[in-house]
Amino acid sequence: MLEDLLQEGAWKEGFNEWAEYTDLDEEQVRIVSDLGLFQVFDFYWDPTEDRLRFDAPTIPNDWRERDATESLDSSTVSMIDATLQDLGQTVHETLEGYLERNDEATDFGWGKETYGKRGE
């Protein structure tokens, strides 16, 4: 279900919003892409907390030893990691909107929300 919503537009919409204000420059975006970090975001429903959650990737710990990240320094790696967290939060909020619209469009007559209450 979440994967479907991400593919239907939640990822693109959230990514585009994030891209409008990110501090990453073109080279840093290329590095993140080359490392495959955009593809490994994990969005999931946490049944324990009854809410949508996400895990954002980070620059690998061995970044100093990789060709793709040789131009980075520690502060840039920290900034990229924080920016990836921000991307995850932006897509998370977008995905919550998609879930709310989906809940409103789906009425099983039980009066129960499919994904629990998400009013925050």
Secondary structure, DSSP 4 states (H G I P E B T S, - for coil): -HHHHIIIIIHHHHHHHHHHH----HHHHHHHHHTT-GGG-EEEEETTTTEEEEE-----TTGGG-GGGTT--HHHHHHHHHHHHHHHHHHHHHHHHHHHHHHHH---SS---TT-----
